[in-house]
Amino acid sequence: MHTIRFSAILMITLGLLSSCDKVIDLKLNNSTPQTVIEGTVSNEAGGAKVSISRSQNFYDETSFTGISGAQVTVDVDGTAYNFDPTAAGVYQNSTLIGIPGHTYHLTVKLNDKTYTSTSTMPQIVKLDSIYVVDDEFGTNKDKTKLRVATVKYQDPANQQNYYRFIEYIDGRKEKSLFVDDDEFTNGQTVNSRLNFNNDNDDPAREIRTGKHLMIEMECIDAAVYKYFFSLNSNSTGSGNSAAPSNPTSNITGGALGYFSAYPITRKTITVPAN
């Protein structure tokens, strides 16, 4: 499991093995603002959404400022779905529900530029269960034992699979990003811990008895996994360049961001007593 911790808004305005996590602090230089596109199509109603904004410098703390006036479409199997603006910079289609195995083509026309991307929705890998374990060494600020969410699923054999997990505690989305692949777990039953660093000692991020814990599991394609994973090497300058850089986008035309077609499953529990 690779854990990416956002210390700020990147420079975009977003939003049976136990693997070792990697906690990554993004320390990025200021840069000229660029167009940022974040697009998704899921296998659920309401999952077809595209957000368009301008990139922000690392130390900017302004909220999301969307870009209006774009023409957004997603084409699948010869049918084009238009996305209507629902808020500044937010475009949605209420009828498009993704189907695993189908390929989705995004087109965004903004001013005099056209941005495109393609994503094939992987087959569903179900999230079998979630549970909570005690961290062997970590503690909360009040010295109580740190508790960590763990996901369990059966990875399919003879194919490459990539995953993203999103954690909610009492409905509050954890800001850490959890991604994983099956390089070392192909065909196995996987129990993977969603480790993260509660660096600001925020009690709302702590997993404690009685809280509601929900995990969403997205099956993503290789390009989207590469985008998220590249936050590791690129943001820390550990690739070919010593300077931090942008993650590897799967959008052509010069925009930052990503377009992902994914199936999603989720599990919810009330955290039991230790």
C-alpha atoms as an extended CHARMM CRD file, in Angstrom:
* protein
*
       274  EXT
         1         1  MET       CA              0.0000000000        0.0000000000        0.0000000000  PROA      1               0.0000000000
         2         2  HSD       CA              1.3190000000        3.4120000000       -0.9620000000  PROA      2               0.0000000000
         3         3  THR       CA              0.0450000000        6.3200000000        1.1220000000  PROA      3               0.0000000000
         4         4  ILE       CA              0.3360000000        9.8550000000       -0.1890000000  PROA      4               0.0000000000
         5         5  ARG       CA             -0.3010000000       12.6260000000        2.3250000000  PROA      5               0.0000000000
         6         6  PHE       CA             -1.3330000000       15.9920000000        0.9400000000  PROA      6               0.0000000000
         7         7  SER       CA              0.3220000000       18.7790000000        2.9630000000  PROA      7               0.0000000000
         8         8  ALA       CA             -1.5200000000       21.2450000000        0.7000000000  PROA      8               0.0000000000
         9         9  ILE       CA             -3.6030000000       21.1030000000       -2.4650000000  PROA      9               0.0000000000
        10        10  LEU       CA             -0.7830000000       19.6420000000       -4.5860000000  PROA      10              0.0000000000
        11        11  MET       CA             -0.4530000000       22.4620000000       -6.9750000000  PROA      11              0.0000000000
        12        12  ILE       CA             -3.8880000000       21.6700000000       -8.2190000000  PROA      12              0.0000000000
        13        13  THR       CA             -7.1980000000       22.1240000000       -6.5260000000  PROA      13              0.0000000000
        14        14  LEU       CA             -8.2650000000       18.7080000000       -6.0310000000  PROA      14              0.0000000000
        15        15  GLY       CA            -10.1960000000       16.8130000000       -4.0230000000  PROA      15              0.0000000000
        16        16  LEU       CA             -2.9660000000      -12.0280000000        2.8920000000  PROA      16              0.0000000000
        17        17  LEU       CA             -0.2890000000       -9.3120000000        3.1560000000  PROA      17              0.0000000000
        18        18  SER       CA              0.0940000000       -6.1330000000        5.1000000000  PROA      18              0.0000000000
        19        19  SER       CA              2.0580000000       -3.7180000000        2.9440000000  PROA      19              0.0000000000
        20        20  CYS       CA              4.3760000000       -0.9170000000        4.0170000000  PROA      20              0.0000000000
        21        21  ASP       CA              3.0280000000        2.6080000000        3.5020000000  PROA      21              0.0000000000
        22        22  LYS       CA              4.9070000000        5.5490000000        2.0730000000  PROA      22              0.0000000000
        23        23  VAL       CA              4.0750000000        8.9730000000        3.5100000000  PROA      23              0.0000000000
        24        24  ILE       CA              4.9430000000       11.7090000000        1.0680000000  PROA      24              0.0000000000
        25        25  ASP       CA              5.1880000000       15.4130000000        1.8810000000  PROA      25              0.0000000000
        26        26  LEU       CA              4.6780000000       17.4910000000       -1.2420000000  PROA      26              0.0000000000
        27        27  LYS       CA              7.0910000000       20.4270000000       -1.3150000000  PROA      27              0.0000000000
        28        28  LEU       CA              6.5510000000       22.0970000000       -4.6320000000  PROA      28              0.0000000000
        29        29  ASN       CA              7.9130000000       25.2820000000       -6.1410000000  PROA      29              0.0000000000
        30        30  ASN       CA              5.6770000000       28.1080000000       -7.3220000000  PROA      30              0.0000000000
        31        31  SER       CA              4.7200000000       27.8900000000      -10.9840000000  PROA      31              0.0000000000
        32        32  THR       CA              2.5810000000       29.5180000000      -13.6390000000  PROA      32              0.0000000000
        33        33  PRO       CA             -1.0790000000       28.4940000000      -13.1670000000  PROA      33              0.0000000000
        34        34  GLN       CA             -2.2650000000       25.7580000000      -15.5040000000  PROA      34              0.0000000000
        35        35  THR       CA             -5.6170000000       24.2370000000      -16.3490000000  PROA      35              0.0000000000
        36        36  VAL       CA             -6.5280000000       21.3460000000      -14.0730000000  PROA      36              0.0000000000
        37        37  ILE       CA             -9.0860000000       18.7260000000      -15.1060000000  PROA      37              0.0000000000
        38        38  GLU       CA            -10.3360000000       16.0170000000      -12.7580000000  PROA      38              0.0000000000
        39        39  GLY       CA            -12.8520000000       13.7040000000      -14.4320000000  PROA      39              0.0000000000
        40        40  THR       CA            -14.5840000000       10.5450000000      -13.2470000000  PROA      40              0.0000000000
        41        41  VAL       CA            -17.0910000000        8.0070000000      -14.5070000000  PROA      41              0.0000000000
        42        42  SER       CA            -18.1810000000        5.3540000000      -12.0050000000  PROA      42              0.0000000000
        43        43  ASN       CA            -20.5820000000        2.4260000000      -12.0730000000  PROA      43              0.0000000000
        44        44  GLU       CA            -23.0070000000        4.3480000000       -9.8770000000  PROA      44              0.0000000000
        45        45  ALA       CA            -25.5100000000        7.0950000000      -10.5820000000  PROA      45              0.0000000000
        46        46  GLY       CA            -23.9790000000       10.5050000000       -9.9950000000  PROA      46              0.0000000000
        47        47  GLY       CA            -20.4430000000        9.3040000000      -10.6390000000  PROA      47              0.0000000000
        48        48  ALA       CA            -20.0140000000       11.1090000000      -13.9750000000  PROA      48              0.0000000000
        49        49  LYS       CA            -18.3840000000       14.4000000000      -13.0480000000  PROA      49              0.0000000000
        50        50  VAL       CA            -15.6710000000       16.7200000000      -14.3570000000  PROA      50              0.0000000000
        51        51  SER       CA            -14.1050000000       19.5710000000      -12.3730000000  PROA      51              0.0000000000
        52        52  ILE       CA            -12.0630000000       22.2650000000      -14.1320000000  PROA      52              0.0000000000
        53        53  SER       CA             -9.9270000000       24.8060000000      -12.3030000000  PROA      53              0.0000000000
        54        54  ARG       CA             -6.5870000000       26.5890000000      -12.2670000000  PROA      54              0.0000000000
        55        55  SER       CA             -3.5510000000       25.1570000000      -10.5340000000  PROA      55              0.0000000000
        56        56  GLN       CA             -2.4110000000       26.7590000000       -7.3250000000  PROA      56              0.0000000000
        57        57  ASN       CA              1.0220000000       27.2820000000       -5.9000000000  PROA      57              0.0000000000
        58        58  PHE       CA              1.9740000000       25.0350000000       -3.0400000000  PROA      58              0.0000000000
        59        59  TYR       CA              1.5140000000       27.6210000000       -0.2910000000  PROA      59              0.0000000000
        60        60  ASP       CA             -1.7370000000       29.0760000000       -1.6360000000  PROA      60              0.0000000000
        61        61  GLU       CA             -4.6130000000       28.4170000000        0.7380000000  PROA      61              0.0000000000
        62        62  THR       CA             -7.4990000000       29.6740000000       -1.3550000000  PROA      62              0.0000000000
        63        63  SER       CA            -10.4590000000       27.4170000000       -1.9420000000  PROA      63              0.0000000000
        64        64  PHE       CA            -11.4080000000       25.7530000000       -5.2270000000  PROA      64              0.0000000000
        65        65  THR       CA            -12.0750000000       28.3170000000       -7.9570000000  PROA      65              0.0000000000
        66        66  GLY       CA            -13.7420000000       26.6450000000      -10.9190000000  PROA      66              0.0000000000
        67        67  ILE       CA            -13.5170000000       27.6090000000      -14.5810000000  PROA      67              0.0000000000
        68        68  SER       CA            -16.8390000000       28.1140000000      -16.3210000000  PROA      68              0.0000000000
        69        69  GLY       CA            -17.6410000000       28.1400000000      -20.0250000000  PROA      69              0.0000000000
        70        70  ALA       CA            -16.2260000000       24.7400000000      -21.0090000000  PROA      70              0.0000000000
        71        71  GLN       CA            -17.8740000000       22.2040000000      -23.3040000000  PROA      71              0.0000000000
        72        72  VAL       CA            -17.5270000000       18.7470000000      -21.7580000000  PROA      72              0.0000000000
        73        73  THR       CA            -18.4890000000       15.4400000000      -23.3520000000  PROA      73              0.0000000000
        74        74  VAL       CA            -17.7670000000       11.7750000000      -22.7070000000  PROA      74              0.0000000000
        75        75  ASP       CA            -18.1340000000        9.3090000000      -25.5830000000  PROA      75              0.0000000000
        76        76  VAL       CA            -18.6500000000        5.5750000000      -25.0710000000  PROA      76              0.0000000000
        77        77  ASP       CA            -19.5750000000        2.9980000000      -27.7100000000  PROA      77              0.0000000000
        78        78  GLY       CA            -20.4210000000        5.7520000000      -30.1900000000  PROA      78              0.0000000000
        79        79  THR       CA            -22.7780000000        7.6380000000      -27.8730000000  PROA      79              0.0000000000
        80        80  ALA       CA            -21.8020000000       11.1150000000      -26.6720000000  PROA      80              0.0000000000
        81        81  TYR       CA            -22.9380000000       12.3250000000      -23.2430000000  PROA      81              0.0000000000
        82        82  ASN       CA            -22.9530000000       16.0590000000      -22.6460000000  PROA      82              0.0000000000
        83        83  PHE       CA            -21.9830000000       17.3140000000      -19.1900000000  PROA      83              0.0000000000
        84        84  ASP       CA            -23.9430000000       20.2960000000      -17.8840000000  PROA      84              0.0000000000
        85        85  PRO       CA            -22.5200000000       22.9100000000      -15.4950000000  PROA      85              0.0000000000
        86        86  THR       CA            -23.8810000000       22.4700000000      -11.9600000000  PROA      86              0.0000000000
        87        87  ALA       CA            -21.5470000000       24.9500000000      -10.2530000000  PROA      87              0.0000000000
        88        88  ALA       CA            -18.6000000000       27.1100000000      -11.2570000000  PROA      88              0.0000000000
        89        89  GLY       CA            -16.1010000000       24.7010000000      -12.8200000000  PROA      89              0.0000000000
        90        90  VAL       CA            -18.2080000000       21.5960000000      -12.0970000000  PROA      90              0.0000000000
        91        91  TYR       CA            -19.8540000000       19.6500000000      -14.9270000000  PROA      91              0.0000000000
        92        92  GLN       CA            -22.0240000000       16.5450000000      -14.5120000000  PROA      92              0.0000000000
        93        93  ASN       CA            -24.1580000000       14.0540000000      -16.4160000000  PROA      93              0.0000000000
        94        94  SER       CA            -26.9260000000       12.3760000000      -14.4200000000  PROA      94              0.0000000000
        95        95  THR       CA            -27.6450000000        9.5240000000      -16.8480000000  PROA      95              0.0000000000
        96        96  LEU       CA            -24.1800000000        8.1360000000      -17.5960000000  PROA      96              0.0000000000
        97        97  ILE       CA            -23.4290000000        5.0440000000      -15.5040000000  PROA      97              0.0000000000
        98        98  GLY       CA            -20.2000000000        3.2500000000      -16.3390000000  PROA      98              0.0000000000
        99        99  ILE       CA            -19.9120000000       -0.4330000000      -17.2530000000  PROA      99              0.0000000000
       100       100  PRO       CA            -16.7410000000       -2.4510000000      -16.5590000000  PROA      100             0.0000000000
       101       101  GLY       CA            -14.8190000000       -3.3350000000      -19.7020000000  PROA      101             0.0000000000
       102       102  HSD       CA            -16.0160000000       -0.3020000000      -21.6590000000  PROA      102             0.0000000000
       103       103  THR       CA            -13.7450000000        2.5500000000      -22.7580000000  PROA      103             0.0000000000
       104       104  TYR       CA            -14.6780000000        6.1780000000      -22.0870000000  PROA      104             0.0000000000
       105       105  HSD       CA            -13.3540000000        9.1400000000      -24.0760000000  PROA      105             0.0000000000
       106       106  LEU       CA            -13.3230000000       12.5800000000      -22.4520000000  PROA      106             0.0000000000
       107       107  THR       CA            -13.2500000000       15.8010000000      -24.4760000000  PROA      107             0.0000000000
       108       108  VAL       CA            -13.0310000000       19.2420000000      -22.8880000000  PROA      108             0.0000000000
       109       109  LYS       CA            -13.1720000000       22.3630000000      -25.0630000000  PROA      109             0.0000000000
       110       110  LEU       CA            -12.1610000000       25.4930000000      -23.2160000000  PROA      110             0.0000000000
       111       111  ASN       CA            -11.5530000000       28.7970000000      -24.9760000000  PROA      111             0.0000000000
       112       112  ASP       CA             -9.4040000000       27.8890000000      -27.9740000000  PROA      112             0.0000000000
       113       113  LYS       CA             -7.9980000000       24.6400000000      -26.5520000000  PROA      113             0.0000000000
       114       114  THR       CA             -9.1330000000       21.0230000000      -26.5900000000  PROA      114             0.0000000000
       115       115  TYR       CA             -8.1740000000       18.4770000000      -23.9440000000  PROA      115             0.0000000000
       116       116  THR       CA             -8.7890000000       14.7470000000      -24.2900000000  PROA      116             0.0000000000
       117       117  SER       CA             -8.3430000000       11.5810000000      -22.2820000000  PROA      117             0.0000000000
       118       118  THR       CA             -9.3250000000        7.9110000000      -22.3980000000  PROA      118             0.0000000000
       119       119  SER       CA             -9.9620000000        5.4480000000      -19.5880000000  PROA      119             0.0000000000
       120       120  THR       CA            -11.1580000000        1.8410000000      -19.6830000000  PROA      120             0.0000000000
       121       121  MET       CA            -13.1820000000        0.7990000000      -16.6490000000  PROA      121             0.0000000000
       122       122  PRO       CA            -11.6490000000       -2.3020000000      -15.0130000000  PROA      122             0.0000000000
       123       123  GLN       CA            -13.6900000000       -5.2570000000      -13.8410000000  PROA      123             0.0000000000
       124       124  ILE       CA            -15.0580000000       -5.0560000000      -10.3040000000  PROA      124             0.0000000000
       125       125  VAL       CA            -12.9850000000       -6.4370000000       -7.4690000000  PROA      125             0.0000000000
       126       126  LYS       CA            -15.2190000000       -6.4670000000       -4.4170000000  PROA      126             0.0000000000
       127       127  LEU       CA            -14.1850000000       -5.1220000000       -1.0680000000  PROA      127             0.0000000000
       128       128  ASP       CA            -14.9420000000       -8.1160000000        1.1410000000  PROA      128             0.0000000000
       129       129  SER       CA            -14.6350000000       -6.4980000000        4.5620000000  PROA      129             0.0000000000
       130       130  ILE       CA            -12.9580000000       -3.8020000000        6.6220000000  PROA      130             0.0000000000
       131       131  TYR       CA            -11.7420000000       -3.9260000000       10.1850000000  PROA      131             0.0000000000
       132       132  VAL       CA             -9.5690000000       -2.0040000000       12.6310000000  PROA      132             0.0000000000
       133       133  VAL       CA             -6.2240000000       -3.0180000000       14.1360000000  PROA      133             0.0000000000
       134       134  ASP       CA             -3.9630000000       -1.4270000000       16.7190000000  PROA      134             0.0000000000
       135       135  ASP       CA             -0.7610000000        0.1130000000       15.4710000000  PROA      135             0.0000000000
       136       136  GLU       CA              2.1750000000       -1.6590000000       17.1140000000  PROA      136             0.0000000000
       137       137  PHE       CA              4.0890000000        1.5220000000       17.8240000000  PROA      137             0.0000000000
       138       138  GLY       CA              1.8630000000        4.5610000000       17.2200000000  PROA      138             0.0000000000
       139       139  THR       CA             -0.1930000000        6.5170000000       19.7300000000  PROA      139             0.0000000000
       140       140  ASN       CA             -2.6400000000        9.3890000000       19.5920000000  PROA      140             0.0000000000
       141       141  LYS       CA             -1.8480000000       12.7430000000       21.1620000000  PROA      141             0.0000000000
       142       142  ASP       CA             -3.4700000000       11.6280000000       24.4320000000  PROA      142             0.0000000000
       143       143  LYS       CA             -1.2120000000        8.5280000000       24.4440000000  PROA      143             0.0000000000
       144       144  THR       CA             -4.0430000000        6.1250000000       23.6270000000  PROA      144             0.0000000000
       145       145  LYS       CA             -3.2960000000        3.4090000000       21.1040000000  PROA      145             0.0000000000
       146       146  LEU       CA             -3.3940000000        4.4740000000       17.4470000000  PROA      146             0.0000000000
       147       147  ARG       CA             -5.8830000000        2.4080000000       15.4580000000  PROA      147             0.0000000000
       148       148  VAL       CA             -5.7010000000        1.7800000000       11.7170000000  PROA      148             0.0000000000
       149       149  ALA       CA             -8.2880000000        0.7120000000        9.1310000000  PROA      149             0.0000000000
       150       150  THR       CA             -7.5670000000       -2.5040000000        7.2180000000  PROA      150             0.0000000000
       151       151  VAL       CA             -9.1870000000       -3.6460000000        3.9740000000  PROA      151             0.0000000000
       152       152  LYS       CA             -9.6660000000       -7.2530000000        2.8900000000  PROA      152             0.0000000000
       153       153  TYR       CA            -10.2910000000       -8.3830000000       -0.6870000000  PROA      153             0.0000000000
       154       154  GLN       CA             -9.4900000000      -11.1870000000       -3.1050000000  PROA      154             0.0000000000
       155       155  ASP       CA             -7.1770000000      -10.0800000000       -5.8930000000  PROA      155             0.0000000000
       156       156  PRO       CA             -7.9460000000      -11.8180000000       -9.2230000000  PROA      156             0.0000000000
       157       157  ALA       CA             -5.2150000000      -14.0490000000      -10.6320000000  PROA      157             0.0000000000
       158       158  ASN       CA             -3.5400000000      -13.7150000000      -14.0370000000  PROA      158             0.0000000000
       159       159  GLN       CA             -4.2370000000      -10.0110000000      -14.5220000000  PROA      159             0.0000000000
       160       160  GLN       CA             -2.8480000000       -6.7160000000      -13.3260000000  PROA      160             0.0000000000
       161       161  ASN       CA             -5.0090000000       -4.7870000000      -10.9000000000  PROA      161             0.0000000000
       162       162  TYR       CA             -4.7400000000       -1.3100000000       -9.4420000000  PROA      162             0.0000000000
       163       163  TYR       CA             -6.6690000000        0.1100000000       -6.5250000000  PROA      163             0.0000000000
       164       164  ARG       CA             -7.4830000000        3.3510000000       -4.7840000000  PROA      164             0.0000000000
       165       165  PHE       CA             -9.0260000000        3.5070000000       -1.3070000000  PROA      165             0.0000000000
       166       166  ILE       CA            -10.8270000000        6.4710000000        0.2640000000  PROA      166             0.0000000000
       167       167  GLU       CA            -11.4060000000        6.5610000000        4.0130000000  PROA      167             0.0000000000
       168       168  TYR       CA            -14.2230000000        8.3880000000        5.8060000000  PROA      168             0.0000000000
       169       169  ILE       CA            -14.4890000000        8.7510000000        9.5880000000  PROA      169             0.0000000000
       170       170  ASP       CA            -17.9290000000        9.9190000000       10.7460000000  PROA      170             0.0000000000
       171       171  GLY       CA            -18.4840000000       11.1480000000        7.1830000000  PROA      171             0.0000000000
       172       172  ARG       CA            -15.2620000000       13.1670000000        7.1010000000  PROA      172             0.0000000000
       173       173  LYS       CA            -12.9610000000       12.2920000000        4.2160000000  PROA      173             0.0000000000
       174       174  GLU       CA             -9.3910000000       11.4640000000        5.2110000000  PROA      174             0.0000000000
       175       175  LYS       CA             -7.0200000000       13.7130000000        3.2860000000  PROA      175             0.0000000000
       176       176  SER       CA             -4.4400000000       10.9700000000        2.7490000000  PROA      176             0.0000000000
       177       177  LEU       CA             -4.5140000000        9.1220000000       -0.5580000000  PROA      177             0.0000000000
       178       178  PHE       CA             -4.1670000000        5.3310000000       -0.5490000000  PROA      178             0.0000000000
       179       179  VAL       CA             -3.2370000000        3.4520000000       -3.7390000000  PROA      179             0.0000000000
       180       180  ASP       CA             -2.0330000000       -0.0910000000       -4.3030000000  PROA      180             0.0000000000
       181       181  ASP       CA             -1.3010000000       -2.6320000000       -7.0280000000  PROA      181             0.0000000000
       182       182  ASP       CA             -0.9900000000       -6.4270000000       -7.0910000000  PROA      182             0.0000000000
       183       183  GLU       CA              2.6680000000       -6.6870000000       -8.0790000000  PROA      183             0.0000000000
       184       184  PHE       CA              3.3320000000       -8.8720000000       -5.0430000000  PROA      184             0.0000000000
       185       185  THR       CA             -0.2160000000      -10.0260000000       -4.2640000000  PROA      185             0.0000000000
       186       186  ASN       CA             -1.5460000000      -11.2810000000       -7.5950000000  PROA      186             0.0000000000
       187       187  GLY       CA             -4.2750000000      -13.8640000000       -7.0160000000  PROA      187             0.0000000000
       188       188  GLN       CA             -3.9940000000      -13.6360000000       -3.2260000000  PROA      188             0.0000000000
       189       189  THR       CA             -6.3010000000      -12.7000000000       -0.3930000000  PROA      189             0.0000000000
       190       190  VAL       CA             -5.0660000000       -9.2610000000        0.6000000000  PROA      190             0.0000000000
       191       191  ASN       CA             -5.2900000000       -7.6450000000        4.0270000000  PROA      191             0.0000000000
       192       192  SER       CA             -3.8400000000       -4.1700000000        3.6290000000  PROA      192             0.0000000000
       193       193  ARG       CA             -3.5660000000       -1.4610000000        6.2630000000  PROA      193             0.0000000000
       194       194  LEU       CA             -4.4300000000        2.1370000000        5.4070000000  PROA      194             0.0000000000
       195       195  ASN       CA             -1.6510000000        3.7250000000        7.4140000000  PROA      195             0.0000000000
       196       196  PHE       CA             -1.3560000000        7.4800000000        7.5560000000  PROA      196             0.0000000000
       197       197  ASN       CA              0.2810000000       10.1620000000        9.6760000000  PROA      197             0.0000000000
       198       198  ASN       CA             -2.0690000000       12.3390000000       11.7210000000  PROA      198             0.0000000000
       199       199  ASP       CA              0.5320000000       15.0860000000       11.6750000000  PROA      199             0.0000000000
       200       200  ASN       CA             -1.7570000000       17.8020000000       13.0280000000  PROA      200             0.0000000000
       201       201  ASP       CA             -3.1170000000       15.6440000000       15.8810000000  PROA      201             0.0000000000
       202       202  ASP       CA             -6.6660000000       16.2430000000       14.6730000000  PROA      202             0.0000000000
       203       203  PRO       CA             -9.0940000000       14.2010000000       16.8300000000  PROA      203             0.0000000000
       204       204  ALA       CA            -11.5370000000       14.0240000000       13.9080000000  PROA      204             0.0000000000
       205       205  ARG       CA             -9.0040000000       11.8990000000       12.0010000000  PROA      205             0.0000000000
       206       206  GLU       CA             -8.5890000000        9.3750000000       14.8020000000  PROA      206             0.0000000000
       207       207  ILE       CA            -10.2800000000        5.9760000000       14.5610000000  PROA      207             0.0000000000
       208       208  ARG       CA            -11.9340000000        5.4580000000       17.9410000000  PROA      208             0.0000000000
       209       209  THR       CA            -14.6040000000        3.2360000000       19.4650000000  PROA      209             0.0000000000
       210       210  GLY       CA            -18.1170000000        4.1630000000       18.3340000000  PROA      210             0.0000000000
       211       211  LYS       CA            -17.1000000000        6.1510000000       15.2770000000  PROA      211             0.0000000000
       212       212  HSD       CA            -18.4640000000        5.2420000000       11.8490000000  PROA      212             0.0000000000
       213       213  LEU       CA            -15.7370000000        4.0990000000        9.4490000000  PROA      213             0.0000000000
       214       214  MET       CA            -16.4300000000        3.8230000000        5.7180000000  PROA      214             0.0000000000
       215       215  ILE       CA            -13.9550000000        2.7220000000        3.0480000000  PROA      215             0.0000000000
       216       216  GLU       CA            -14.5420000000        3.1390000000       -0.6750000000  PROA      216             0.0000000000
       217       217  MET       CA            -12.5510000000        0.9080000000       -3.0070000000  PROA      217             0.0000000000
       218       218  GLU       CA            -12.0130000000        2.0130000000       -6.6030000000  PROA      218             0.0000000000
       219       219  CYS       CA            -10.5820000000       -0.3220000000       -9.2510000000  PROA      219             0.0000000000
       220       220  ILE       CA             -8.5490000000        2.0330000000      -11.4370000000  PROA      220             0.0000000000
       221       221  ASP       CA             -6.6520000000        1.5320000000      -14.6710000000  PROA      221             0.0000000000
       222       222  ALA       CA             -2.8720000000        1.6060000000      -15.0560000000  PROA      222             0.0000000000
       223       223  ALA       CA             -2.6650000000        5.2210000000      -16.2650000000  PROA      223             0.0000000000
       224       224  VAL       CA             -4.6570000000        6.5600000000      -13.3240000000  PROA      224             0.0000000000
       225       225  TYR       CA             -2.5580000000        4.4990000000      -10.8980000000  PROA      225             0.0000000000
       226       226  LYS       CA              0.5690000000        5.9430000000      -12.5160000000  PROA      226             0.0000000000
       227       227  TYR       CA             -0.8150000000        9.4460000000      -12.0250000000  PROA      227             0.0000000000
       228       228  PHE       CA             -1.3570000000        8.9630000000       -8.2980000000  PROA      228             0.0000000000
       229       229  PHE       CA              1.8140000000        6.9540000000       -7.7450000000  PROA      229             0.0000000000
       230       230  SER       CA              3.9140000000        9.5200000000       -9.5840000000  PROA      230             0.0000000000
       231       231  LEU       CA              3.1000000000       11.9550000000       -6.8010000000  PROA      231             0.0000000000
       232       232  ASN       CA              5.7700000000        9.9810000000       -4.9490000000  PROA      232             0.0000000000
       233       233  SER       CA              8.8240000000       10.2930000000       -7.1830000000  PROA      233             0.0000000000
       234       234  ASN       CA              7.9140000000       13.5190000000       -8.9850000000  PROA      234             0.0000000000
       235       235  SER       CA              6.8630000000       15.5890000000       -5.9750000000  PROA      235             0.0000000000
       236       236  THR       CA             10.0360000000       14.7290000000       -4.0880000000  PROA      236             0.0000000000
       237       237  GLY       CA             12.3420000000       15.1030000000       -7.0690000000  PROA      237             0.0000000000
       238       238  SER       CA             13.4940000000       11.4800000000       -6.8850000000  PROA      238             0.0000000000
       239       239  GLY       CA             13.0440000000       10.8210000000      -10.6020000000  PROA      239             0.0000000000
       240       240  ASN       CA             15.3250000000       12.0050000000      -13.4010000000  PROA      240             0.0000000000
       241       241  SER       CA             15.1330000000       15.5790000000      -12.1820000000  PROA      241             0.0000000000
       242       242  ALA       CA             16.1510000000       16.8070000000       -8.7450000000  PROA      242             0.0000000000
       243       243  ALA       CA             13.3380000000       19.3710000000       -8.7930000000  PROA      243             0.0000000000
       244       244  PRO       CA              9.7540000000       18.5260000000       -7.8390000000  PROA      244             0.0000000000
       245       245  SER       CA              7.4140000000       18.2620000000      -10.8160000000  PROA      245             0.0000000000
       246       246  ASN       CA              3.8290000000       17.5140000000      -11.6940000000  PROA      246             0.0000000000
       247       247  PRO       CA              2.3820000000       14.0010000000      -11.5390000000  PROA      247             0.0000000000
       248       248  THR       CA              2.0030000000       12.0830000000      -14.7960000000  PROA      248             0.0000000000
       249       249  SER       CA             -1.3490000000       13.1670000000      -16.2320000000  PROA      249             0.0000000000
       250       250  ASN       CA             -3.3590000000       10.9970000000      -18.6330000000  PROA      250             0.0000000000
       251       251  ILE       CA             -4.9120000000       14.1020000000      -20.2140000000  PROA      251             0.0000000000
       252       252  THR       CA             -3.5670000000       15.4000000000      -23.5210000000  PROA      252             0.0000000000
       253       253  GLY       CA             -3.5130000000       19.0480000000      -24.5590000000  PROA      253             0.0000000000
       254       254  GLY       CA             -1.4340000000       20.4740000000      -21.7480000000  PROA      254             0.0000000000
       255       255  ALA       CA             -3.7450000000       20.1830000000      -18.7230000000  PROA      255             0.0000000000
       256       256  LEU       CA             -2.8730000000       18.7650000000      -15.3250000000  PROA      256             0.0000000000
       257       257  GLY       CA             -5.0900000000       16.2230000000      -13.5930000000  PROA      257             0.0000000000
       258       258  TYR       CA             -6.5960000000       12.8870000000      -14.5810000000  PROA      258             0.0000000000
       259       259  PHE       CA             -9.6260000000       11.1180000000      -16.0320000000  PROA      259             0.0000000000
       260       260  SER       CA            -10.6860000000        7.8430000000      -14.4140000000  PROA      260             0.0000000000
       261       261  ALA       CA            -13.4300000000        5.3380000000      -15.2110000000  PROA      261             0.0000000000
       262       262  TYR       CA            -13.7620000000        2.9780000000      -12.2540000000  PROA      262             0.0000000000
       263       263  PRO       CA            -16.1620000000        0.6280000000      -10.4720000000  PROA      263             0.0000000000
       264       264  ILE       CA            -16.5900000000        1.2600000000       -6.7860000000  PROA      264             0.0000000000
       265       265  THR       CA            -17.5820000000       -0.7990000000       -3.7590000000  PROA      265             0.0000000000
       266       266  ARG       CA            -17.7330000000        0.2850000000       -0.1150000000  PROA      266             0.0000000000
       267       267  LYS       CA            -18.0320000000       -1.0680000000        3.3860000000  PROA      267             0.0000000000
       268       268  THR       CA            -19.0690000000        0.6410000000        6.6050000000  PROA      268             0.0000000000
       269       269  ILE       CA            -18.5980000000       -0.4150000000       10.2380000000  PROA      269             0.0000000000
       270       270  THR       CA            -19.0090000000        1.0650000000       13.6740000000  PROA      270             0.0000000000
       271       271  VAL       CA            -15.5780000000        0.9010000000       15.2600000000  PROA      271             0.0000000000
       272       272  PRO       CA            -15.6930000000       -1.7020000000       18.0620000000  PROA      272             0.0000000000
       273       273  ALA       CA            -13.9820000000       -1.4060000000       21.4150000000  PROA      273             0.0000000000
       274       274  ASN       CA            -10.3920000000       -2.5720000000       21.6480000000  PROA      274             0.0000000000
